[in-house]
Amino acid sequence: MKTIFLDPEFKCHLTNDGTMLEVQTDVFDIYTSKAVECFRFVPKGHTWIGADGRERHGEFIQAFRSGEVITAYQEQYEADAAQLEAEMLADLDAAFREGVNSV
């Protein structure tokens, strides 16, 4: 579950400028925080009227940045997570070996 903040155009933000609607949702749980700011999200009970005049009702999600940008953010996040995991495993291995050798 993530807390996001929505501006008047329902664009997602990670920080509130004091005028935004605070929403908790699990819709973006699969995305890195940076990628979340590439989306527009209309929560239940709200309506957004797009530039085309069409109404979009609650639980509507739309990317307003290119898919390439979102993919790049996700790939960098996943690469960083894999690197961190590899470092943690190396640290655990070193600690285990040190513990075994001290007995």
Residue, then its C-alpha position, 0 to 999 in steps of 0.5 A: m500500500k502506497t500513500i500518494f498525493l493527487d494534484p487537481e489534474f489527478k497526477c500522482h506525486l510523492t510529496n504534498d504541497g499542501t493542496m493535494l488529495e492524499v490517497q492510499t492505494d495498492v494500485f502502484d505497489i508493483y512500481t518504483s516510487k519514481a515511476v508512480e509520478c508518471f501516472r494519473f490516478v482517479p480514485k473511487g468517488h472522483t471524476w476527472i474530465g480529460a482534454d477530450g471532454r470525456e469523464r473518467h471515473g474512480e479507479f482510473i489509471q493513465a500514464f501521462r509520460s511515455g512508456e519508455v520513461i516508466t520502463a527506464y525507471q523500473e529497470q533502474y530500480e530492479a537493477d539497483a535492487a539486484q545489486l543490493e541483494a548481491e551485496m547483502l548475500a556477499d556480506l552474509d557469506a563473509a560473516f558466515r565464513e568468519g563465524v565458521n573459521s572462529v570456532 
